[in-house]
Amino acid sequence: MLEHVLNLGAYLFCIGIFGLITSRNMVRALMCLELVFNAVNINLITFSNSFDTQQSKGEIFAIFIIAIAAAEAAIGLAIVLAIYRNKNSTRIDQFNLLKW
Amino acid sequence: MNIIELSGPLHEIIFFILEVGIILGSLGVVLLTNIVYSAFFLGLVFFCISILYFALNADFVAAAQILIYVGAVNVLIVFAVMLINKPQSKKLFSSWTIGDTITFLVCLSIFFLLVTIILNTSWSSITLITESKKFLNFDFTQNVQRIGYLLLTQFLLPFELLSIVLLVALIGAIVIARRENLMKITEKVQIKKSPKSF
């Protein structure tokens, strides 16, 4: 039971990393980053349920991660909008303005 | 598992359905070409994870997951997709390059490494150690009461800092994403005013 849910979290993490690296659209990269955050949350809450029923510190950490991920999604999407307004393209691999 | 005391087979069926939902949903987020479909599959993944939290006896986090992730983050992503969307190709799955294959092999190896670590750890010995300690004086049976008590006594500083972080993120997102016409309108007003002064 515990190992089953931990395996599910590991699978979500690896799929999130794969999508983050191979996506050419900026919004899809942010979506895969949210998948990674959710995988970490699953892990934390599973451990809190199995080992920390008295204090449930894992759930509190998961609440903090949910809030920080929401703030980061908002700022990330604002940056994506600003970039799209300037360059009129959403392909990540063609932005090289900051290259040396 | 305090909240849901279902019978054995029903519990297994619910977990199987949730697993299939999460696995197929995450594959749809990563592999589909049409990004609107990806955004809706992401909503499905968030919803399935929330029901998983209910089954793991974390009802406050499950409600927060639905409210924040499905209700705010997913809606924000759908808005961004609608503002940015350029329809590109008509295929369902995009073709893979060499870099995609290398990344797939690396991620597969990371996944197998994690699964090996999980299956080779003796979880039963850790459970015996942690169950013998009792720290909290109040024995809250409700999950929400426990979280509320801990957030306002032991985790007060991160809680207050989190509110400041959310405020800064809100202001920052508005400043970055607003239109720049405001500057040009004030410049035109100044140009009109200056010939009148001659």
Interface residues (C-beta under 8 A of the other chain):
Chain A: L2 E3 H4 V5 L6 N7 L8 A10 Y11 L12 F13 C14 I15 G16 I17 F18 G19 I21 T22 S23 N25 M26 V27 R28 L30 M31 C32 E34 L35 N38 N41 I42 I45 T46 S48 N49 S50 F51 D52 Q54 Q55 S56 K57 E59 I60 A62 I63 F64 I66 A67 I68 A69 A70 A71 E72 A73 A74 I75 L77 A78 I79 V80 L81 A82 Y84 T90
Chain B: M1 F15 E19 I22 I23 S26 L27 V29 V30 I35 S38 A39 L42 V45 F46 I49 L52 Y53 L56 N57 A58 F60 V61 A64 Q65 I68 Y69 A72 V73 L76 I77 F79 A80 V81 L83 I84 K86 G99 D100 T103 F104 C107 L108 I110 F111 L114 V115 I118 L119 W123 I126 T127 T130 K133 K134 F135 L136 N143 R146 I147 L150 L151 F155 P158 L162 V165 L166 A169 L170 G172 A173 I174 I176 A177
